[in-house]
């Protein structure tokens, strides 16, 4: 029983590594800088309109500051309220 358990753990580990490799080949990194123009993905549901016909992208926004690798402070226009996404 221990041998089968060990074999199953090895197979799970190999499958996990294979999935990670596949994901990493398709994943794209984004390197935003201050002043870049970006679009914001904001999927909101509106009643009485098919989800296929709704626009999920808003923008363009301007990158104000990069807070870390994931969080970027953006602003829609010079007079709009600052958003942190």
C-alpha positions in Angstrom: 0.0 0.0 0.0 2.8 2.4 0.8 4.5 1.7 -2.6 1.2 2.6 -4.4 0.8 5.7 -2.3 4.3 6.8 -3.2 3.8 6.1 -6.9 0.5 8.1 -6.9 2.3 11.1 -5.2 5.0 10.9 -7.9 2.4 10.9 -10.7 0.5 13.8 -9.1 3.8 15.8 -8.9 4.6 15.1 -12.6 1.2 16.1 -13.7 1.4 19.3 -11.6 4.7 20.2 -13.2 3.3 19.6 -16.7 0.3 21.8 -16.0 2.5 24.6 -14.7 4.8 24.4 -17.7 1.8 24.6 -20.1 0.3 27.6 -18.1 3.7 29.4 -18.1 4.1 29.1 -21.9 0.7 30.9 -22.5 0.9 33.4 -19.7 2.0 36.9 -20.6 3.6 39.3 -18.2 2.7 43.0 -18.3 5.2 45.7 -17.5 3.3 48.9 -17.0 5.1 52.2 -16.5 3.9 55.7 -15.4 2.0 57.4 -18.1 1.1 54.3 -20.1 -2.4 54.1 -21.5 -4.3 50.9 -20.4 -7.8 49.4 -20.6 -9.6 48.2 -17.4 -11.4 44.8 -17.5 -14.6 45.4 -15.5 -17.2 42.7 -16.2 -20.4 44.1 -14.8 -23.9 42.6 -15.6 -26.5 45.0 -16.7 -30.1 43.9 -16.8 -32.1 43.8 -20.1 -28.9 43.3 -22.2 -27.4 40.0 -23.2 -23.9 39.3 -21.7 -22.6 38.8 -25.2 -23.4 42.4 -26.1 -22.1 44.0 -23.0 -18.7 45.7 -23.1 -16.3 44.5 -20.3 -13.5 46.9 -21.1 -13.3 50.5 -19.8 -10.9 53.2 -20.7 -8.4 54.2 -21.7 -6.9 54.9 -18.3 -3.5 56.4 -17.5 -1.1 54.6 -15.2 -0.3 57.0 -12.4 2.0 54.9 -10.2 3.0 51.2 -9.9 2.6 50.2 -6.3 4.0 46.7 -6.7 4.1 43.9 -9.3 0.4 43.4 -9.2 -1.2 46.7 -8.1 -1.2 49.8 -10.3 -2.9 53.1 -9.6 -4.8 54.4 -12.6 -6.9 57.4 -13.5 -9.5 57.8 -16.2 -8.9 61.4 -16.9 -7.2 64.3 -15.3 -10.4 65.3 -13.4 -11.7 61.9 -12.4 -11.3 60.2 -9.1 -8.2 57.9 -8.7 -8.8 54.2 -8.8 -6.6 51.5 -7.4 -6.8 48.2 -9.4 
